[in-house]
Amino acid sequence: MKKIFIGLIFIFFNFNITLNATILPLLPDFVGYLLISIGAKELIGTSIKFDNVSAFAKMLTIIFIAFFVMDIFGISTAMAQMTLFNWLFGLVVTIIELYLLYLLTMAVMELKPLMATPGEADRLYQIFKYHAISAAIASAFIVIVPVLAVIALIIAVFFAIMYIVIFSRIKNDPQLNLGVVIQ
């Protein structure tokens, strides 16, 4: 669970250094997805749903390695103008990312009977829904109504932080003791 938690921090928060056309991510998304994949693979013994999480995280790792290389060589800056292709591609990536979070949330929901505080899993699911709706609105409306997209993005960031906080509580649940069970 700890690796998944750290991976979530990598994917939800972007800190970059920009030098001319080169963008150097300090917390690269692909590292976050790789950590989620490794962490989920370690938890397959507790729920088979973590296998799906691991598979999707691997796919996103590959996609975001390509983005990382494009950032390093300044290709993403050159392609920054909002074209229909870029918008649709961004929308597809957002949907895949949200599906990964959905799979992760459902895997955690399956662990509810093992938790000292099963209500945290329900809260995680609620927060996921709010985050997914606001992130989808932000991605879908970035071209059509940019002001609405920015508002939705701010809301999505708020719910991303809430998701991480609740996931941290679940990770620290004394009854789960997942590290002991798996290793």
BALOBA-1460 file (C-alpha; in Angstrom, 3 decimals):
// residues 183
<rec num="1" residu="m" x="0.000" y="0.000" z="0.000"/>
<rec num="2" residu="k" x="2.887" y="2.352" z="0.714"/>
<rec num="3" residu="k" x="4.187" y="2.107" z="-2.875"/>
<rec num="4" residu="i" x="0.711" y="2.813" z="-4.238"/>
<rec num="5" residu="f" x="0.395" y="5.806" z="-1.902"/>
<rec num="6" residu="i" x="3.736" y="7.248" z="-3.063"/>
<rec num="7" residu="g" x="2.725" y="6.564" z="-6.675"/>
<rec num="8" residu="l" x="-0.487" y="8.539" z="-6.161"/>
<rec num="9" residu="i" x="1.546" y="11.505" z="-4.936"/>
<rec num="10" residu="f" x="3.672" y="11.329" z="-8.104"/>
<rec num="11" residu="i" x="0.653" y="11.283" z="-10.430"/>
<rec num="12" residu="f" x="-1.492" y="13.848" z="-8.633"/>
<rec num="13" residu="f" x="1.202" y="16.500" z="-8.142"/>
<rec num="14" residu="n" x="3.335" y="17.914" z="-10.938"/>
<rec num="15" residu="f" x="6.456" y="19.924" z="-10.209"/>
<rec num="16" residu="n" x="8.547" y="20.854" z="-13.240"/>
<rec num="17" residu="i" x="11.708" y="22.745" z="-14.089"/>
<rec num="18" residu="t" x="11.446" y="24.503" z="-17.451"/>
<rec num="19" residu="l" x="14.545" y="25.440" z="-19.436"/>
<rec num="20" residu="n" x="13.636" y="27.034" z="-22.779"/>
<rec num="21" residu="a" x="11.619" y="24.344" z="-24.597"/>
<rec num="22" residu="t" x="12.692" y="21.539" z="-22.248"/>
<rec num="23" residu="i" x="10.481" y="20.529" z="-19.343"/>
<rec num="24" residu="l" x="12.066" y="18.407" z="-16.619"/>
<rec num="25" residu="p" x="9.467" y="16.851" z="-14.300"/>
<rec num="26" residu="l" x="10.722" y="16.551" z="-10.721"/>
<rec num="27" residu="l" x="8.047" y="13.960" z="-9.914"/>
<rec num="28" residu="p" x="7.577" y="12.134" z="-13.245"/>
<rec num="29" residu="d" x="4.169" y="10.542" z="-13.696"/>
<rec num="30" residu="f" x="5.668" y="7.361" z="-15.124"/>
<rec num="31" residu="v" x="7.487" y="6.731" z="-11.827"/>
<rec num="32" residu="g" x="4.159" y="7.068" z="-10.016"/>
<rec num="33" residu="y" x="2.454" y="4.586" z="-12.317"/>
<rec num="34" residu="l" x="5.389" y="2.198" z="-12.015"/>
<rec num="35" residu="l" x="5.172" y="2.371" z="-8.200"/>
<rec num="36" residu="i" x="1.416" y="1.757" z="-8.357"/>
<rec num="37" residu="s" x="1.993" y="-1.246" z="-10.631"/>
<rec num="38" residu="i" x="4.634" y="-2.727" z="-8.310"/>
<rec num="39" residu="g" x="2.558" y="-2.019" z="-5.195"/>
<rec num="40" residu="a" x="-0.575" y="-3.526" z="-6.732"/>
<rec num="41" residu="k" x="1.327" y="-6.644" z="-7.803"/>
<rec num="42" residu="e" x="2.409" y="-7.133" z="-4.172"/>
<rec num="43" residu="l" x="-1.242" y="-6.974" z="-3.065"/>
<rec num="44" residu="i" x="-2.714" y="-9.502" z="-5.511"/>
<rec num="45" residu="g" x="-2.872" y="-12.032" z="-2.650"/>
<rec num="46" residu="t" x="-5.404" y="-9.841" z="-0.828"/>
<rec num="47" residu="s" x="-7.604" y="-9.128" z="-3.857"/>
<rec num="48" residu="i" x="-7.336" y="-10.290" z="-7.449"/>
<rec num="49" residu="k" x="-8.564" y="-6.821" z="-8.461"/>
<rec num="50" residu="f" x="-5.065" y="-5.532" z="-7.775"/>
<rec num="51" residu="d" x="-3.958" y="-7.521" z="-10.863"/>
<rec num="52" residu="n" x="-6.088" y="-5.221" z="-13.057"/>
<rec num="53" residu="v" x="-4.670" y="-2.190" z="-11.251"/>
<rec num="54" residu="s" x="-1.140" y="-3.417" z="-11.969"/>
<rec num="55" residu="a" x="-1.879" y="-4.041" z="-15.661"/>
<rec num="56" residu="f" x="-3.407" y="-0.609" z="-16.256"/>
<rec num="57" residu="a" x="-0.629" y="1.076" z="-14.292"/>
<rec num="58" residu="k" x="1.929" y="-0.663" z="-16.548"/>
<rec num="59" residu="m" x="0.127" y="0.656" z="-19.631"/>
<rec num="60" residu="l" x="0.134" y="4.184" z="-18.205"/>
<rec num="61" residu="t" x="3.817" y="3.818" z="-17.287"/>
<rec num="62" residu="i" x="4.632" y="3.217" z="-20.959"/>
<rec num="63" residu="i" x="2.453" y="6.134" z="-22.125"/>
<rec num="64" residu="f" x="3.999" y="8.522" z="-19.628"/>
<rec num="65" residu="i" x="7.568" y="7.415" z="-20.403"/>
<rec num="66" residu="a" x="6.830" y="8.581" z="-23.956"/>
<rec num="67" residu="f" x="5.514" y="11.909" z="-22.586"/>
<rec num="68" residu="f" x="8.633" y="12.232" z="-20.409"/>
<rec num="69" residu="v" x="10.940" y="11.750" z="-23.395"/>
<rec num="70" residu="m" x="8.895" y="14.281" z="-25.388"/>
<rec num="71" residu="d" x="9.223" y="16.780" z="-22.520"/>
<rec num="72" residu="i" x="12.991" y="16.281" z="-22.307"/>
<rec num="73" residu="f" x="13.434" y="16.938" z="-26.030"/>
<rec num="74" residu="g" x="10.984" y="19.851" z="-26.113"/>
<rec num="75" residu="i" x="8.549" y="18.061" z="-28.401"/>
<rec num="76" residu="s" x="5.571" y="18.553" z="-26.079"/>
<rec num="77" residu="t" x="6.177" y="22.322" z="-25.982"/>
<rec num="78" residu="a" x="6.175" y="22.439" z="-29.779"/>
<rec num="79" residu="m" x="2.879" y="20.518" z="-29.826"/>
<rec num="80" residu="a" x="1.317" y="22.626" z="-27.067"/>
<rec num="81" residu="q" x="-1.248" y="24.325" z="-29.273"/>
<rec num="82" residu="m" x="-4.692" y="22.915" z="-28.680"/>
<rec num="83" residu="t" x="-5.622" y="20.891" z="-31.737"/>
<rec num="84" residu="l" x="-8.517" y="18.487" z="-31.996"/>
<rec num="85" residu="f" x="-6.091" y="15.550" z="-31.915"/>
<rec num="86" residu="n" x="-4.325" y="16.821" z="-28.778"/>
<rec num="87" residu="w" x="-7.654" y="17.463" z="-27.063"/>
<rec num="88" residu="l" x="-9.009" y="14.003" z="-27.932"/>
<rec num="89" residu="f" x="-5.738" y="12.341" z="-26.941"/>
<rec num="90" residu="g" x="-5.775" y="14.189" z="-23.604"/>
<rec num="91" residu="l" x="-9.378" y="13.128" z="-23.062"/>
<rec num="92" residu="v" x="-8.528" y="9.468" z="-23.747"/>
<rec num="93" residu="v" x="-5.551" y="9.570" z="-21.359"/>
<rec num="94" residu="t" x="-7.757" y="11.170" z="-18.682"/>
<rec num="95" residu="i" x="-10.341" y="8.409" z="-19.111"/>
<rec num="96" residu="i" x="-7.640" y="5.727" z="-18.796"/>
<rec num="97" residu="e" x="-6.219" y="7.425" z="-15.691"/>
<rec num="98" residu="l" x="-9.677" y="7.655" z="-14.131"/>
<rec num="99" residu="y" x="-10.320" y="4.004" z="-14.932"/>
<rec num="100" residu="l" x="-7.099" y="3.086" z="-13.121"/>
<rec num="101" residu="l" x="-8.275" y="5.056" z="-10.075"/>
<rec num="102" residu="y" x="-11.641" y="3.308" z="-10.327"/>
<rec num="103" residu="l" x="-9.948" y="-0.113" z="-10.357"/>
<rec num="104" residu="l" x="-7.787" y="0.887" z="-7.389"/>
<rec num="105" residu="t" x="-10.798" y="2.168" z="-5.475"/>
<rec num="106" residu="m" x="-12.750" y="-1.035" z="-6.162"/>
<rec num="107" residu="a" x="-9.783" y="-3.151" z="-5.030"/>
<rec num="108" residu="v" x="-9.661" y="-1.166" z="-1.780"/>
<rec num="109" residu="m" x="-13.443" y="-1.556" z="-1.378"/>
<rec num="110" residu="e" x="-12.921" y="-5.320" z="-1.522"/>
<rec num="111" residu="l" x="-10.630" y="-5.019" z="1.529"/>
<rec num="112" residu="k" x="-13.408" y="-3.430" z="3.639"/>
<rec num="113" residu="p" x="-14.075" y="-6.564" z="5.730"/>
<rec num="114" residu="l" x="-10.422" y="-6.570" z="6.812"/>
<rec num="115" residu="m" x="-10.385" y="-2.931" z="7.931"/>
<rec num="116" residu="a" x="-10.709" y="-1.525" z="11.428"/>
<rec num="117" residu="t" x="-12.437" y="1.491" z="9.853"/>
<rec num="118" residu="p" x="-14.364" y="0.210" z="6.817"/>
<rec num="119" residu="g" x="-16.089" y="3.581" z="6.471"/>
<rec num="120" residu="e" x="-12.820" y="4.960" z="5.057"/>
<rec num="121" residu="a" x="-13.231" y="2.731" z="1.988"/>
<rec num="122" residu="d" x="-16.722" y="4.150" z="1.448"/>
<rec num="123" residu="r" x="-15.325" y="7.684" z="1.779"/>
<rec num="124" residu="l" x="-12.592" y="6.851" z="-0.735"/>
<rec num="125" residu="y" x="-15.247" y="5.690" z="-3.196"/>
<rec num="126" residu="q" x="-17.291" y="8.887" z="-2.729"/>
<rec num="127" residu="i" x="-14.229" y="11.095" z="-3.169"/>
<rec num="128" residu="f" x="-13.228" y="9.106" z="-6.256"/>
<rec num="129" residu="k" x="-16.637" y="9.809" z="-7.833"/>
<rec num="130" residu="y" x="-16.357" y="13.564" z="-7.184"/>
<rec num="131" residu="h" x="-12.794" y="13.633" z="-8.480"/>
<rec num="132" residu="a" x="-13.723" y="11.652" z="-11.603"/>
<rec num="133" residu="i" x="-16.647" y="13.926" z="-12.451"/>
<rec num="134" residu="s" x="-14.655" y="17.129" z="-11.984"/>
<rec num="135" residu="a" x="-11.589" y="15.788" z="-13.864"/>
<rec num="136" residu="a" x="-13.784" y="14.598" z="-16.742"/>
<rec num="137" residu="i" x="-15.508" y="17.990" z="-16.957"/>
<rec num="138" residu="a" x="-12.127" y="19.758" z="-16.910"/>
<rec num="139" residu="s" x="-10.801" y="17.593" z="-19.758"/>
<rec num="140" residu="a" x="-13.962" y="17.699" z="-21.831"/>
<rec num="141" residu="f" x="-14.567" y="21.438" z="-21.612"/>
<rec num="142" residu="i" x="-10.996" y="22.777" z="-21.912"/>
<rec num="143" residu="v" x="-11.623" y="23.776" z="-25.543"/>
<rec num="144" residu="i" x="-15.314" y="24.632" z="-25.360"/>
<rec num="145" residu="v" x="-15.631" y="26.576" z="-22.074"/>
<rec num="146" residu="p" x="-12.149" y="27.173" z="-20.641"/>
<rec num="147" residu="v" x="-13.436" y="29.006" z="-17.541"/>
<rec num="148" residu="l" x="-15.619" y="26.026" z="-16.594"/>
<rec num="149" residu="a" x="-12.659" y="23.717" z="-17.207"/>
<rec num="150" residu="v" x="-10.433" y="25.729" z="-14.864"/>
<rec num="151" residu="i" x="-13.075" y="25.695" z="-12.126"/>
<rec num="152" residu="a" x="-13.554" y="21.941" z="-12.586"/>
<rec num="153" residu="l" x="-9.775" y="21.460" z="-12.500"/>
<rec num="154" residu="i" x="-9.506" y="23.312" z="-9.177"/>
<rec num="155" residu="i" x="-12.272" y="21.110" z="-7.779"/>
<rec num="156" residu="a" x="-10.520" y="17.995" z="-9.155"/>
<rec num="157" residu="v" x="-7.277" y="19.006" z="-7.406"/>
<rec num="158" residu="f" x="-9.165" y="19.416" z="-4.126"/>
<rec num="159" residu="f" x="-10.653" y="15.932" z="-4.457"/>
<rec num="160" residu="a" x="-7.271" y="14.483" z="-5.509"/>
<rec num="161" residu="i" x="-5.826" y="15.765" z="-2.230"/>
<rec num="162" residu="m" x="-8.780" y="14.296" z="-0.335"/>
<rec num="163" residu="y" x="-8.271" y="10.967" z="-2.138"/>
<rec num="164" residu="i" x="-4.625" y="10.865" z="-1.063"/>
<rec num="165" residu="v" x="-5.496" y="11.752" z="2.546"/>
<rec num="166" residu="i" x="-8.136" y="9.027" z="2.795"/>
<rec num="167" residu="f" x="-5.904" y="6.508" z="1.006"/>
<rec num="168" residu="s" x="-3.198" y="7.309" z="3.565"/>
<rec num="169" residu="r" x="-5.616" y="6.536" z="6.403"/>
<rec num="170" residu="i" x="-6.513" y="3.232" z="4.768"/>
<rec num="171" residu="k" x="-2.827" y="2.434" z="4.211"/>
<rec num="172" residu="n" x="-2.233" y="2.948" z="7.935"/>
<rec num="173" residu="d" x="-5.254" y="0.898" z="9.048"/>
<rec num="174" residu="p" x="-3.945" y="-1.342" z="11.854"/>
<rec num="175" residu="q" x="-6.101" y="-4.335" z="10.890"/>
<rec num="176" residu="l" x="-5.019" y="-4.456" z="7.262"/>
<rec num="177" residu="n" x="-1.367" y="-5.156" z="8.059"/>
<rec num="178" residu="l" x="-0.919" y="-5.864" z="4.350"/>
<rec num="179" residu="g" x="2.860" y="-5.681" z="4.394"/>
<rec num="180" residu="v" x="2.987" y="-8.567" z="6.882"/>
<rec num="181" residu="v" x="0.486" y="-10.721" z="4.979"/>
<rec num="182" residu="i" x="2.203" y="-10.382" z="1.600"/>
<rec num="183" residu="q" x="5.858" y="-10.580" z="2.571"/>
